[in-house]
Amino acid sequence: MNRLQQQKENKSGLLEDMLSFIRYTPNREADLLAFMEKYQKADCDERPAVLEQLRRCMDGKEYPDPYAGSYHYTPEDVSLMGQILDDYIDALTLAQGDPAAVSECVRDTVLKINALNEECGRYLIDTWRRERLCGFLNSAAELAGLSQEKDLTLQHRMW
């Protein structure tokens, strides 16, 4: 089961991809456009504050993340995904190669991921991440002793 425990490390690329989408890296030109769009969409009473942020950006001064509040999920959500995947590997280890128990682990994990993705407005898992996540779940199930004939997640997943 050592190879199964090594699967925990394989999740890092998937989680990093999720985090990269919500990490803010200042880019003055893009941020100016973001502030202008934010200004246009803001209520009249909110516009002075947005205009001040826009001015700070234009003047090269420190300014807040113009995208703050528009992300659909948080680093905590990504951390929870990591915990779900770690729990999955632990459950597969406890299943000790029993095909019924391994299938149940897959189902339970996919249902947890479904719920998390739903809480995140279905933005946590896009097509690229879906393929990587399915690969992770299926290969771990195979290492746990379940023969893989097809995508084991397909009948349970909503992403």
N, C-alpha and C positions, 0 to 999 in steps of 0.2 A: 504493500500500500504506500510505500515511499514515493513512488511516481505519482500517486494520487495526491499526496500532500504537496508535491512540487507544482501541481496545478494551481494552487493558491497564488503562486508567483506569476503565473500566466495571466492573471486577471489585471495586473498593473497597467498594461497597455490600453486595455478597454477603459479602465477608470481614468487614466490620464487623458484619453480622448474626450471623455465626458467633462472633465475639469477644464480642458483647454477651451471649450466652447463658452465657458462662463468666466474665465479669467480675463481681467481687464488689463490691457497694455495700452498706455497712452499713445495716441496718434493724433497730433494736433489738427491736421486737415480733416480727418474722419470725424473727430470730436466736434469741430466747428459745425460740420453738417448735421451731426446728431443734435447739437444744441439748437440749431436753427429749426430743425424739424420739431424738436420738443417745444420750442417757443410757439410755433404755428399751431400746435395741437393743445397748448395750455389754455386753461381758463384765464380770463382777464386778470384776476387777482393773483395768479401764479406767475404771470409773465415778467414782472420786475425781477424776481429772483432768478429766473432762467436767463434773462438778459444780463444780469450781473455775472453769472457763470460764463456766459458767452464772451463777455468783455474780458474776464480773467484769462480765458483760453486765448483770445486774440492777442492779449498783451504778453503772453508767455508766462503768466503767473500760475501758481498752483490752483487747480480747479478740481471739482469732484468728478467722479465717473459719470459721464452723461448717459450711460446705459443702466445705471443702478435702478433697480426696481422693475426692469423690463426682462430680466432673466426668468425663465420658467422653472428652473430648479436651482438648488443651492449646493455648495460643497457638502453640506450635511446629507443631502439626498444621495450624493455620489458615495459618501462614506457608508450610508445605509446599504447601498447596492453592494459595496465591498463586503460588508458584514453578511449580507444574504448569500453571497457567493462563498464566503468562508464557511458559513453554516452548512451550505450545500456539500462542500467537500467533506466536512466533518460527518455529516449524515451518511454520505456514501461510504465512508470508512466504517461506520457502525453497521451498515447494511451487510458487510462481510460477503459480498458477491451474490447475495440472494436476489434474483432477477425481479421478483415482486417488490421487494423493499427498495431496490434501486429505482424502479419505475415510480414508486410512490415519492421518492426523494425528488425526482425530476418534476413530477406533477406539483408537489408542494412548493418547490422553489419557483417554478414558472408562475404559479398563482401569486406568490409574494411579489415577484417582479411585476406582474400585471398590476397589482394594487399600487405599488410604488410609482410605476409609469403613469398610472391614472391620476395619482395625486399631483404629479408634475405636469398635468395637462397634456399628457402623451408626447412630451418633448424630450424626455430623457433618452429614449431609444428610437433612433432613426434607422433608415435602411442599412446603412453601413454598420452601425452598432448591433443591429439585429443579427446580421450574419456572423459577426464576431462573437456575440453572446451565445448564439445557438451552437457555434463551433466549440466554445468553451464548455457548455453544458453537456453536449453530446460526447465530446472526447473524454470528459471526466466520467460520464456514465459508462462508457466503453472500458475505461481503465478499471472501473469498479466491478466489471464482470458482465455487463449487459451487452449482448451482441447488438450492434448497430446496423439495422437494416434501412432505417430512414431517419428523418429528423424526429427525435423523440419529443421535442417541445411543441411541435406543430398543432397537435390536438388540444393543447391547453393555453397556448399563448394568444394574447390580444395585441401584440406589437409586431 
